[in-house]
Amino acid sequence: MTAITGKRLTLEEYLKYDDRTDSQYELVAGELVSMPPESPKNVQISLFILVNFLKFVPVNRLSNKVEIVVAGFRATVMSSSTYYTGKPACC
């Protein structure tokens, strides 16, 4: 992991950061860290999960503005039209 900026960023600064490239970054202890591109194996796994997810959730219920966050055994749904409460949306 290599830090990109010389100063520590706040979450607000990180969310506003745009270097006008397709590079993706994560915020680690206030430092902007470059993320590697997705590997072919990672793309394959995500497609497998999507295909199996669609067996249970109709396509019309999905949106590109929703993110499913999994931490341990808990899944939380975050949407750009709602705010994150920290409470799990399902089991």
C-alpha atoms as one frame of an Amber mdcrd trajectory, in Angstrom:
protein
   0.000   0.000   0.000   1.356   3.355  -1.022  -0.045   6.631   0.296  -0.970
   9.086  -2.466  -1.290  12.409  -0.680   1.183  13.883   1.769  -1.478  14.963
   4.251  -4.159  13.151   6.187  -7.644  13.482   4.743 -10.957  13.665   6.522
 -13.817  11.470   5.328 -15.416  14.517   3.714 -12.192  15.346   1.832 -11.871
  11.706   0.738 -15.418  11.621  -0.621 -14.744  14.806  -2.608 -11.321  13.673
  -3.886 -11.077  13.353  -7.671  -7.787  13.001  -9.515  -9.583  12.746 -12.889
  -8.402   9.170 -13.485 -10.105   5.783 -13.288  -7.930   4.861 -10.308  -9.696
   3.845  -7.121  -8.532   4.707  -3.638  -9.396   3.800  -0.084  -8.941   5.853
   3.051  -6.706   4.115   5.593  -6.063   5.962   8.850  -6.534   9.267   7.035
  -4.179   8.387   4.183  -5.322   7.937   0.600  -4.117   4.520  -0.599  -4.227
   3.354  -4.223  -6.241   0.166  -4.771  -5.143  -2.387  -7.360  -7.485  -3.065
 -10.287  -9.904  -5.956  -9.889  -8.423  -9.315 -10.760 -10.174 -11.619 -13.226
 -10.832 -14.009 -10.317 -12.532 -11.239  -8.333 -14.747 -10.358 -11.314 -15.666
 -14.037 -11.690 -16.605 -14.288  -7.999 -18.700 -11.110  -8.099 -20.584 -12.357
 -11.199 -21.217 -15.699  -9.473 -22.641 -13.880  -6.449 -24.796 -11.640  -8.666
 -26.221 -14.582 -10.637 -27.118 -16.416  -7.433 -28.457 -13.245  -5.790 -30.841
 -12.750  -8.726 -32.426 -16.125  -7.947 -33.885 -14.548  -4.794 -34.317 -10.857
  -5.669 -36.222  -9.667  -8.756 -34.202  -7.469 -11.122 -36.721  -4.623 -10.804
 -35.862  -4.397  -7.080 -32.192  -3.649  -7.815 -30.586  -0.266  -8.362 -27.058
   0.873  -9.097 -27.501   3.311  -6.207 -27.594   0.552  -3.590 -24.628  -1.118
  -1.981 -24.790  -4.285   0.087 -22.147  -4.283   2.795 -21.274  -7.567   4.467
 -19.348  -7.607   7.723 -19.064 -11.020   9.304 -22.540 -12.526   9.401 -24.392
  -9.191   9.063 -25.461  -7.533   5.832 -26.430  -3.875   5.634 -27.996  -2.134
   2.670 -26.870   1.420   1.956 -28.585   3.603  -0.603 -27.856   7.072  -1.913
 -31.476   7.997  -1.162 -31.258   6.908   2.473 -28.725   7.355   5.189 -26.699
   4.669   6.885 -28.059   3.814  10.317 -25.587   1.101  11.183 -28.476  -1.299
  11.747 -28.588  -4.440   9.626 -31.213  -4.518   6.876 -31.465  -8.274   7.151
 -29.938 -11.160   9.053
